[in-house]
Amino acid sequence: MNAEQLEKVQNAPGFIAALDQSGGSTPKALGLYGIGEDAFSNDEEMFTVVHEMRKRIIQSPSFGGDRVLGAILFENTMDREIGGMGSAEYLWTQKQVVPFLKVDKGLADEENGAQVMKPIPGLDELLSRAVSKGVFGTKMRSVIKMANPEGINAVVDQQFEIGKQIIAAGLVPIIEPEVDINSPEKAEAEALMRARILEHCNQLSADQHVMLKLTLPEEANFYSELVAHPQVVRVVALSGGYDRDEANRRLSENNGVIASFSRALSQGLSAQQTDDEFNEMLDTSIGSIHAASIT
């Protein structure tokens, strides 16, 4: 683990940019960016198009380590280049932004009001490759829809089990048990999840560290105990479908929690914008998310 990167992620003001849309969510992300599905005819072409979008964000003068602490990459992005070097290397050496890698392969079918992750074949090899490319940490997402203890425990237990495999590889896992913002039992689900996460965090050894990526809670500062936990490097929040203004409003109520937004970050960006227009919109977006993250 890179000590300089750990220090930055743990203590510096700023937020994590989520640039990790995968195969299933990429067409929607491109559509919002103003690029229709007629612009590509297969996955490889689609990933090339989305890489151009991500490069435009990362290489923008508005995007830098003064406000953006880290960026979460999709595996395909990690394997591509920006500015003549690997994407992770470019992020850290040119932008002082700490690189993370999305490692999950999507969600299993809903059971007990929750969706655990599908199996992740070849995870050890992927983690080894990530370390060799200069990646600091990983991210993996599950979803909780109802306040069902069995479903919630299955999600959190799986996250920490795989998280320990990631820690053993020398990386810091971002544990992401997303609570669906449309859940009719959102507050109750958050309480059950928080209790289970605390159990797991309390069982980590002194040299085992995780990050937590959580839905913005119904009650302000609901995760303060996790923010202060010695084994938790940082608690970050997902926008979860809230628009940027609402996500920022909720985030600003949660002291010590920083953003890890995807849709809320790229909202308003368009392939049709001039570079000046694009950079100005990105600067406004980054500025507002940064402001909400330093409360």
N, C-alpha and C positions, 0 to 999 in steps of 0.2 A: 504494500500500500504506500502510495506517495504521500509523505508527511505534509508537504506543502499544500497538496490538494485537500487533504483531510482538514487541515487548519482553515482553509478557505471555506469549504462546505460547512464546517461546524460553526464558524464564528463571523464570517464576513456578511455584510448587509447585501441583500439581493434576492434573486429567485432562480428557480430551475426552469429552463425552457424545454417543453416536451415536443420534440420533433420526430416522434417515433410512430406515426401512423403506419400500420402494416398493410398487408394485402387487402384485407376486408374494408378498411376505413380509408384507404388512399383515394379511391375515386370520389368519395364525398369531399375529402379535403381539397382535392384538385378542383372539384366543381365550385366550391366556395371561393377558390382562388381565381375562378374565371376560365378554367380549362375543362372542356367537355370530354366525354369518353370517346369522341371521334378523333381525339388527338393521339390515341395509341391503340394498337390492335392486339397486344399481348402484355403479359406481366412485365417482361423485360423492358419493353418500351415505356410502360407506365412508370416503372421504377426510375427509369432515366429521366422522365419528365418531372417526377416529384423530387428527384435529386437536384434538378436545376432550381426548383422552388426553394428547397432547403439551403442550397448554396447561396442563393440570393439573400436569404435571411441572415445566414451566418457571416457572409462577407460584407454585409451592410455596415457602414460606419456607425450605425445606431446600435449595433449588437456587439457588446464587449464585456469583459470581466468586471468592469466597474459597477455594472448593474445586474448582469447575468452571471450567476455563480457556476451553473452547470447546464448541460444540454443532454437530453436523452435521445439516443439514436436508435433507429431500426437497424437490424443486422446488415441489410443490404446497403445502408448508408455507411456503416462502419467499414465495409469492404470496398467502398469507392473512395475517390480522391477529391480533395478541395485544394486549390492552389498548388497542385503538384505534390501533395503529400497526403497520407492517410487522413481521413476525416477527423479521427480522434486526436491525432498528432497536431493537425491544423488548429483545432479548437483550443488546445492547451498552449501550444507554442506561439501562436499568432494572436489569439484572443484572450488568453488566460481564463478560459472557460473549461470547467472540469467535465470530461466526457463520461457518460453513462450509456449502458446498452440495454435495450428491451430484450428479454430472453424468453418470455413465455410464447406459447404457440396457440393462444386463444383459449376460449372458455368451453368447458364441458356443458352438457345439458343441465337445465335447472333441476335441482333436487333439494327438498327441504327448504325452499325459499332462497336458495343460493346457487351460485355457479363456481365450482372450483376450477382450477386450470386443467387443461388437457395435459397428458404426459409430455415431457420435453425430452425427446430422444437426442442423444449426442450432446447433452448439456456440458459435460466435463470438457469435451473438445472445444465447444464454443467459448467456455470460460477461459480456457488456456489461450485461445486465439485472441480473446479480448485483452487479456493481460499483456500479451506480446505486442498488441497495437497501442498500448498506453491507456486503456480504459480503467477508470477508477471504481465504478460500481455498476450495478444492474438494476433493472426494474421488471416487475412481473405483476400482473393484474388479475384479481378475482372480483366477483360481484356478489353483494348481499342485497336481497330484495325484500325479505321479511324478517321479523324478529323471532326467528326460529333458532333456538340454541344449538340444535344438532347441525343445521346448515352453517351457522356462523362459526361453530367450533371446527367444522371440517375445513372451511376456508382458511381460518387463521392458523390451524395446525399445519396444513399443507404449506402455507406461506413460510412458516418458520422452519419446517423440515428442509425445504429446498433452500431457504435462506442460509442455513448452516453449511450446506454443500457449497454455496457461493462464497461464504466467509472462508471456508477451508481452501478455496482456490486463490485467496488473496484479494478478494473484491468486497465491496460494501453493498449489500442488497438493499434496494428500496422495496419494502414490503407494502403491497397496495391492495388491501381489501376494501374495494369501493362500495360504499352504501349508496344504492340508487336514490337519486334526489327525488324521484317520484314515488318512493315507497310510502304506503299509508301508515307504516310503522317505523318511520325513519328514526325518530328519537329513541324508541325502545331498542331498535337494532343497534344503534350507536352505543348504548349503554352496555349491552351484552358483548359487543365486539371489543369495547375498551377494556372491559374486565379480562377478557381472554388474552388480549395483547399484553396487558400488564403481567399476567401470569407467565407468559413466555419470556418477556423482557427480564423479569426477575430471575429466570433460570439461566440466562446467558452468563458466561464467564467474563472476567474482567477484560479479556482481549477479544471478545466477540461484540461487534458493533453493527447496528442496523440503522436504516432510515425508515421512516413511515410516511406513506403517501395516503392521505385520508380525505374523504369527502368533507366539505365545510359543514360543521355540525349545527344542529338546531339551537344549541345553547352556547353562548360565547364562552371561550376559554375552556371548553369541555375537555380538551386534551392536554391541559396544562401539566398534569402529572407525567404524561408521556414526554412532553417538551423538556421537562426537567430530569428525565431518567438518565442515569449515567451511561447506559449502554445504547442510548438513542442519539445518533449523530445530529439528526435534524428531523423535525416534523414538517412535511410539505403538504400542500393542499391541492387537490385536483379541482378543476372548474366544473366538471361533471354535467355539463349541459347548461349551467347558468351562463347568461351573457356576461360580458366583461364587467359591466358596471355592478351587477348584482354579485358576481364572484368577488370583485374587489371590496365591495361593501362588507360582505361576510368575512372576508379575509382580514380586513382591518380591525375587526372585533376580536380576533384571536391572536393575542400577544405571543410572539415567539414563533408563530407558524408562518412559513413563507410559501409563496405560490409555486406550483409546478403545472402551469397551464399549457394547453395545446390549442383548442379552438379559440379560447379567449385571447391567446397571444396573436394568432394569425388573423383574427377578425378584422375585416376591412382591407386586407392586403389583396392585391389583384395583379395578375400577369399583365394586364393592360396598362397599369400605371407606369409612368416614366420613373427612372431611378430616383429622381428627386421626390416625386410624390410617394413612392414606395418607402423610401428611407424616412420621410417625414411621418407617414402613418405608423411605421414600425417604431419610430422614436416615441411617438405619443403613447402607443400601446405599452412599450417597455417601461416608459416613465410612470404610467398609472399603476401597472402591476408592481413595479419596484416600490412605489410609494406605499401601496397597501401591504407590502411584505415587510416593511421596516417598522411596523407599529409594535 
